[in-house]
Amino acid sequence: MLKIQEIREIIKLIDQSSIQKFSLESDGGKIKLEKNDGQAVTTVTETPQTPQAAPTPVQAPAPVAPAAVAAPAPTAAPEAPAAEVVTDETLHKITSPMVGTYYKASSPDAEAYVKKGDKVTAESIVCIVEAMKLFNEIESEVNGEIVEILVQDGQLVEYGQPLFLVREN
């Protein structure tokens, strides 16, 4: 069965997209999302393992205005010092393409994909963002040098949130 945090992430993704209906069956559970008049309605159903099990409806929060969705990113404490570095217009921001959890390495005992000062190419993998149990490798997109790492290992990241600053070659 999906955890409440996973359901919240799915709701955010659907809310930010143009999708009107969404259904997912996984691990003995079923989730249906549907947008009605600007408000997402979510129904989560567990597959009955005993005769008395019943569907549990969940009302999702009302959609948030895009300005409110983007606002939380700058309030994170680790990003505050990096905000001053962002003023350098020559730096390229590598951003998160999705909501998920940032990991600097492929496993806890593995070496980080990149460190501050490392040279990267457009195809270099710089990190992993986990979303709904899928591990997505994030590429640099540009050739250059990592100037700043803006997030901590294991931190929840939002769509479009800057992860790295790169000085392009």
Steps between C-alpha positions, in 0.01 A plus 500: 500500500620851426619716787327831569810695387498318166130580457570867576777506238266346242234760585753782454613365165145454371398842632786665310419317177214514253397143582133480602483133613765264636478142627772275646486143632799387702579252779139410576380861496332726251510879477278715279550874455256724318487877463154652548446878470862582587509270804669160504299212643694192608368154582730237647378141518679206658434158353291319762702240685221451750125526428453820707763711313344800324618785271639806674426830322759774543428864416808667350583859585375766260745584220760758590568802281828461302662788694436314826651178361823675403526696826617221738827432311685818606399456866708182547794573731776329295413709194521843667880541465491371141244764402779758509709294256205476257535871423795411273323491161773282345405198712266232365244349741438128481142463626292206617269375223258356757389488862702239686790422728853612404787251534862593430605137437354174371516345849586620853850346487578613142700811411300811401442547127647852517663728755560874504776575248441191282498539120184369328384446143144533370452124540653473850268361767505742793245341737188285537148623578272228635131539421244230582766228544663586165859621503551761227856591399540875447750615236704820504353642174812717450879472492667676790605494865277442805514826698239429766283210620176656625332199669586241762501123449156355576324839473154524345517716186226672302450520124727771358702539822868579428732214600839614368670810364738438209751739344476417131813452285 
